Amino acid sequence: MPVTGSTLYRRLPDGTWASEREDGGVDGIEGQPVADAASAGGPGAGTLVAPAAAPPPPTRRRRRIRPVRILLVAVLAYVAWLIGLGVYAAVSLPRTDALSPAPIADTPGAVWLLVGSDSRADLSAKEQRTLHTGDEEGQRTDTIMLVQMRGGSPTLVSIPRDSWVTIPAHPTTDGTAVDARPGKINAAFAYGGAPLLSQTIEYNTGLRVDHYMEIGMGGIVQMTNAVGGIDVCFDEAIQDKNSGLNVKAGCHTLNGKKALAWVRMRYADPKGDIGRIERQQQYVRLMMDQILSWQTLVNPKRQLDIVNAVLASILVDQDSNALDLSRFGLGMARVASGSAELTTVPTLEGDNWENGQWVLKWDPAESAQLFDSMGGSTPQAATDAIDAQD
């Protein structure tokens, strides 16, 4: 007799299971018909056995992490990082009033005026000694370049800082009106800062200056260090006490200090100011190469270092927005790839002296042809010269 509260099972001749209750009755299981225990016969009839174990619950399959999905998430995160970094830089850049107070009519494309300032205002006395910059007060231009974004290929034009041009009429710092007069182009920057320089560029080239970007000497040091230096090869050793450049013949990785000396050097260069312009253009290409290198693209820390160096050393005009800066960046990438035209304003040969100072004079015909090819209008300076002859 089974224990009270428990149930015994047996297999019936037809293969079904049945329970045997304490009262001797037989119940069917799982909807099976109740068999007659008294008439059951055949093998195994009346044998009490335990029921078969219930099947285990189905196990949940573990989801496999697919490499393609991981790669996609990583790429999206990387793109988001780059976009966020670019937007952060664009909205955080220091800005200044830099465009002409009396701009000329629009000309084709977008023209950027790039200026390297020799102002020592952002350098300590120790830095001035270390970088061999001197301690002159005021501000002048070490570098003047025009970059025109027009079509698929940009044009970069260097303008010698000693160019003898017409500086348009302007007020002095105390409000006194000054008539248009000839002078070195970097004097315009000293007299009236970026706005007068932009106006002077327009006055002498016939090209509308749409955007402005300025970097100081300390900025070149910071930017160069942020990208890990630039690689430059020298045919011969150079020792220049004026710039502080001291290198042996061969290829070297220049840090910020040496890069600044290399870019600024002119007294030890037989080409003088023209040689310096060539190195400035080379420096721009080398920097863009480093910024776009795989070492930078896979290194978020270097990317952040570059952005911080840019924010600490570069000024742009008030009107340049994130889209303008993005287009400028794409144009400079083409400069680095060699798909841009790099040139210098044609100048006359020989020694030219004005007011006791050595100057560079533009070749009237060739310079006019250059600016005309860029879509420039007739410069006001040329019109003034014609009127003066009449």
Secondary structure, DSSP 8 states (H G I E B T S, - for coil): ---TT--EEEE-TTS-EEEE-TTS-EEESTT-----TTT--STTTT-EE-----------------HHHHHHHHHHHHHHHHHHHHHHHHHHS-EE--S-SS-----SSEEEEEEEE---TTS-HHHHHHTT-----S--EEEEEEEEE-TTS-EEEE--TTBEEEE--EE-TTS-EE--EEEEHHHHHHHHHHHHHHHHHHHHH-----EEEEEEHHHHHHHHHHTT-EEEEESS-EEETTTTEEE-SEEEEE-HHHHHHHHH--TTSTTTHHHHHHHHHHHHHHHHHHHTSHHHHT-HHHHHHHHHHHHHHEEEETT--HHHHHHHHHHHHHHHHT-SEEEE--B--S-EEETTEEEB-B-HHHHHHHHHHTT----HHHHHHHHHH-
